[in-house]
């Protein structure tokens, strides 16, 4: 009876290992065909269905590392290709913008529309738009006048009455130049109450700009300012896409290096 039980246990163990190995071979075939998700699903199923198939599970872990490494390598190939496309797109259009960067205190430069460079807009109240090299767009409300209005926010209104309004600026200041009062307040996209996006989607309409301060002041965006907004907004999409792709490439490289280290450690373990 004992012998029969031992034989039965041995046969059952062999059946488990055989079935687990069949799953492993199916996973390897899927991997070789480039079906990485299917391969990972099959490897995971070995652990669930055959928890005592220890040898096959160990082989599955090694195969899983190969699959994950190939996934990262395929992602890197795609991301490198996508990055080149976006960089070519940037090269084709960046000459249309003014680029400002002070090497003494700036590590990241800013792009502006040529119509909005400071020297062309003295003594004027308007909204100025810029985007840095990482794709972060911002807006500055500039007021010039005989008296201070002490503004810290702006409200923009379309002809149909829809509007958007910034929260209070986190970066505003005032100065006086030869008797002229000058105020500036900065708003970064994402912290601007959706004003920048509102302006972009209403770029073909006359927009009223109301400065929110102690004294009322309003003006209308010029066609040139609306064109500058649209151009900077579109440039920001390209620059932010490049930044995001570069982050994804860095992350994929880190994951690939981690997997390679784990594989190397596994190979150094005693048999």
matplotlib code that plots the C-alpha trace (Angstrom):
import matplotlib.pyplot as plt

x = [0.0, 2.8, 4.6, 1.4, 1.0, 4.6, 4.2, 1.0, 2.7, 5.6, 3.3, 1.3, 4.4, 5.6, 2.2, 2.4, 5.9, 4.9, 1.8, 3.8, 6.5, 3.9, 2.8, 6.4, 7.1, 4.0, 5.2, 8.6, 7.0, 4.9, 8.0, 9.9, 7.0, 7.0, 3.7, 5.1, 1.7, 0.7, 4.1, 3.8, 0.2, 1.3, 4.3, 2.0, -0.4, 2.3, 2.6, -1.1, -1.9, 1.2, 2.6, 4.7, 6.4, 9.4, 11.9, 9.5, 8.6, 12.3, 12.7, 9.6, 11.1, 14.2, 12.0, 9.9, 13.1, 13.9, 10.4, 10.6, 14.0, 12.8, 9.7, 12.0, 14.2, 11.2, 9.9, 13.2, 13.3, 9.8, 10.6, 13.9, 12.0, 9.3, 11.8, 13.6, 10.2, 9.4, 13.0, 12.8, 9.4, 11.0, 13.9, 11.5, 9.7, 11.9, 13.5, 10.1, 10.5, 12.6, 14.8, 16.0, 18.4, 20.8, 23.7, 24.6, 21.4, 19.2, 19.7, 16.6, 15.8, 12.4, 10.8, 8.6, 6.8, 8.8, 5.9, 6.0, 9.7, 10.0, 11.7, 8.7, 6.1, 7.2, 4.4, 1.7, -0.7, -1.1, -0.8, 2.6, 3.1, 6.3, 7.3, 10.5, 12.7, 11.0, 7.6, 6.2, 4.1, 3.3, 1.5, 2.4, -0.2, 1.6, 0.0, 1.5, -0.3, -0.2, -1.7, -1.2, -4.1, -2.3, -3.6, -2.8, -5.1, -6.9, -10.3, -10.7, -14.1, -15.2, -18.0, -20.5, -20.0, -18.0, -14.9, -12.0, -10.1, -6.7, -6.2, -4.1, -0.6, 2.2, 4.7, 3.8, 5.7, 5.4, 7.9, 8.0, 10.0, 10.1, 6.7, 5.1, 3.6, 4.4, 2.9, 3.5, 2.0, 3.0, 0.7, 2.1, -0.1, -1.9, -2.0, -3.7, -7.4, -7.4, -7.1, -4.3, -6.3, -9.5, -7.6, -6.2, -9.6, -11.0, -8.0, -10.1, -12.4, -12.1, -11.2, -11.7, -9.0, -10.0, -7.2, -8.3, -7.0, -7.8, -8.7, -10.7, -8.8, -9.8, -8.3, -8.9, -6.4, -4.9, -4.9, -1.0, -1.3, -3.8, -1.5, 1.4, -0.7, -1.6, 2.0, 3.5, 0.8, 1.5, 5.3, 4.6, 2.9, 6.0, 8.4, 6.4, 6.1, 9.9, 10.3, 7.8, 9.5, 12.9, 11.5, 10.0, 13.4, 15.1, 12.6, 12.9, 16.7, 16.5, 14.1, 16.3, 19.4, 17.6, 16.5, 20.0, 21.4, 18.8, 19.7, 23.4, 22.8, 20.8, 23.6, 26.1, 24.1, 25.4, 23.5]
y = [0.0, 2.4, 1.6, 2.3, 5.6, 6.6, 5.7, 7.7, 10.7, 10.4, 10.2, 13.1, 15.2, 14.3, 15.3, 18.6, 19.3, 18.2, 20.4, 23.3, 22.8, 22.8, 26.2, 27.4, 26.2, 28.0, 31.1, 30.8, 30.4, 33.5, 35.4, 34.4, 35.5, 38.9, 38.4, 39.6, 40.1, 36.6, 35.3, 37.1, 35.8, 32.2, 32.5, 34.0, 31.1, 28.6, 30.1, 30.0, 26.6, 24.7, 26.2, 23.1, 23.0, 24.6, 24.0, 25.2, 28.3, 29.2, 28.8, 31.0, 33.7, 33.7, 33.8, 36.7, 38.7, 38.1, 39.2, 42.4, 43.3, 42.9, 45.0, 47.8, 47.5, 47.6, 50.7, 52.4, 51.8, 53.3, 56.2, 57.0, 57.1, 59.3, 61.6, 62.2, 63.0, 65.6, 67.1, 67.5, 69.2, 71.6, 72.3, 73.2, 75.9, 77.2, 79.8, 81.5, 82.5, 84.8, 82.9, 84.5, 83.1, 84.8, 82.5, 84.2, 83.1, 81.0, 77.3, 77.1, 79.6, 80.9, 81.2, 84.3, 85.3, 88.1, 90.5, 90.3, 90.9, 93.6, 96.3, 96.3, 96.6, 99.4, 101.6, 99.1, 97.0, 93.5, 89.8, 88.3, 84.6, 82.5, 78.9, 77.5, 74.8, 72.1, 73.0, 74.9, 77.8, 80.9, 84.2, 87.6, 90.4, 93.7, 97.0, 100.4, 103.6, 106.9, 105.4, 102.0, 99.6, 97.0, 94.0, 90.4, 88.5, 88.8, 87.8, 87.2, 87.3, 86.1, 87.9, 85.3, 86.0, 82.9, 83.7, 82.4, 84.0, 83.4, 82.9, 85.4, 85.4, 83.8, 86.1, 89.8, 93.0, 96.8, 99.5, 103.0, 104.2, 108.0, 108.4, 105.5, 102.8, 99.3, 96.2, 92.6, 89.3, 85.8, 82.8, 79.3, 77.0, 74.6, 77.3, 79.9, 79.0, 77.6, 81.1, 80.1, 77.2, 79.4, 82.0, 79.4, 78.0, 81.5, 82.8, 84.0, 86.1, 89.5, 88.9, 91.4, 91.4, 92.8, 93.4, 92.4, 94.9, 97.8, 100.0, 98.8, 98.5, 96.7, 96.3, 94.2, 91.7, 92.8, 90.4, 90.2, 89.2, 86.5, 85.2, 85.2, 83.2, 80.6, 80.3, 79.9, 77.5, 75.2, 75.4, 74.4, 71.2, 70.2, 71.1, 69.3, 66.2, 66.1, 66.5, 63.7, 61.4, 62.0, 61.2, 57.9, 57.0, 57.7, 55.5, 52.7, 52.7, 52.6, 49.6, 47.8, 48.3, 47.0, 43.8, 43.3, 43.5, 41.0, 38.6, 39.0, 38.3, 35.2, 33.9, 34.3, 32.2, 28.6, 25.9]
z = [0.0, 0.9, -2.3, -4.3, -2.5, -3.2, -6.8, -7.0, -5.5, -7.9, -10.9, -9.7, -9.2, -12.7, -14.1, -12.4, -13.7, -17.2, -17.3, -15.9, -18.4, -21.2, -20.0, -19.9, -23.5, -24.6, -22.9, -24.5, -28.0, -27.4, -26.3, -29.4, -31.5, -29.8, -27.9, -24.6, -22.8, -23.7, -22.5, -19.2, -18.7, -19.3, -16.9, -14.2, -14.6, -13.8, -10.3, -9.8, -11.3, -10.3, -7.1, -6.4, -9.8, -8.3, -11.1, -13.7, -11.7, -11.4, -15.1, -15.5, -13.4, -15.6, -18.8, -17.3, -16.9, -20.5, -21.5, -19.4, -20.8, -24.4, -23.6, -22.4, -25.4, -27.8, -25.9, -26.2, -30.0, -30.4, -28.0, -29.8, -33.1, -31.7, -30.1, -33.5, -35.1, -32.4, -32.5, -36.3, -35.8, -33.3, -35.6, -38.4, -36.4, -33.6, -35.9, -36.0, -32.3, -30.2, -27.7, -24.5, -22.0, -19.6, -19.1, -15.8, -13.9, -16.2, -16.9, -19.0, -21.7, -22.9, -26.3, -27.1, -30.2, -32.0, -31.8, -28.0, -27.2, -24.5, -26.6, -29.0, -26.2, -23.9, -22.4, -23.3, -21.2, -22.6, -21.9, -22.8, -23.4, -23.3, -23.0, -21.6, -23.2, -21.1, -22.6, -19.5, -20.8, -18.8, -19.1, -17.8, -17.4, -17.9, -16.9, -17.7, -16.7, -14.8, -11.6, -10.0, -10.0, -7.9, -9.9, -9.0, -11.4, -14.7, -16.2, -19.9, -21.5, -25.0, -27.0, -26.0, -22.3, -21.4, -19.4, -17.4, -14.5, -13.0, -9.3, -7.5, -9.0, -6.9, -8.6, -9.0, -8.6, -9.3, -10.2, -11.5, -14.5, -15.2, -13.6, -15.3, -13.1, -14.2, -12.8, -13.8, -12.6, -13.8, -14.2, -15.0, -17.1, -14.8, -12.1, -14.3, -13.8, -17.4, -18.8, -21.3, -22.8, -22.9, -24.9, -27.3, -28.0, -28.5, -30.4, -33.4, -31.2, -29.7, -26.0, -23.3, -20.6, -17.2, -14.6, -11.2, -8.7, -6.4, -9.4, -12.5, -15.8, -19.0, -22.5, -25.6, -26.9, -30.2, -33.2, -32.9, -29.2, -30.1, -32.8, -30.3, -27.9, -30.5, -31.7, -28.2, -27.2, -30.2, -29.6, -25.9, -27.2, -29.1, -26.3, -23.6, -25.8, -26.2, -22.4, -21.7, -24.2, -22.7, -19.2, -20.6, -22.2, -18.9, -17.1, -19.6, -19.4, -15.6, -15.8, -18.3, -16.2, -13.1, -15.0, -16.3, -12.7, -11.5, -14.3, -13.6, -9.9, -10.8, -13.1, -10.2, -7.8, -7.2, -9.1]

ax = plt.figure().add_subplot(projection="3d")
ax.plot(x, y, z, "-o")
ax.set_aspect("equal")
plt.show()
